[in-house]
Amino acid sequence: MVTVGTMALAHGCPRCSVPIAQVDPAAGPDGEWSCPDHGVVPPLWRPPEATYDAFAEHLSASNGFPTYLPWPLSPGWRVTDFAAVGHRGTGFATMTCCSGTSGLDGPVDVLVVSEEAGTGLGSRVAGTPRADPGIDMSSAPEVRVRIGIQAIPLWVVSTSGVPGEWDRSVVAGEANGCWLWMVLRPASAVLLLGDEWILRDVSGLGPPLVELPFGGAPPPW
Ligand SMILES: [Zn+2]
């Protein structure tokens, strides 16, 4: 655990759950971090619990890198998890998870990852083996989401042949020069995206964030 500001965010590898260590402990948390499996990596920062205060620290740690949330959150939905990758001053990736209930699917998790190519957080959250989504952007997209005035096409990411497979749908595309991944659990919840969802970058939102409901069980990833 490293204290960033007033709140403790746990550090980890963006690509796996193996604990990482500081290459030079004397350099402090802004120094290099190394994963036994992935070598030197930008650290992943994740709160032990999704709270408003931890989210404020998350936005500070991700330093203006976009953090997307479904907007507005449906009644009864909560922000249950989030994470950022990067050192202070450099953001490489963010993820959020919102959880709620739909009439057709029961409990649903909607995870959104925005990342610079090669970061590996999207594939970790999606449970896919390659750091890039491996989508065929020349084919017809599966769904579109809206970010600001842009309609962002998203294509299906194959999850077949992955050991320890679990029930989810993965779609990905490109938004503002970064990969945008969405992981929906259960898999059938991808149909929720049919109604042109809106994602909002809340990195600069400020006071309205106080209105967001935080907490609840985070998904495993
Ligand atoms: Zn790793």
Residues whose N, C-alpha, C, O or C-beta is under 5 A from the ligand:
A	BS01	ZN	C13 R15 C16 C35 D37 H38
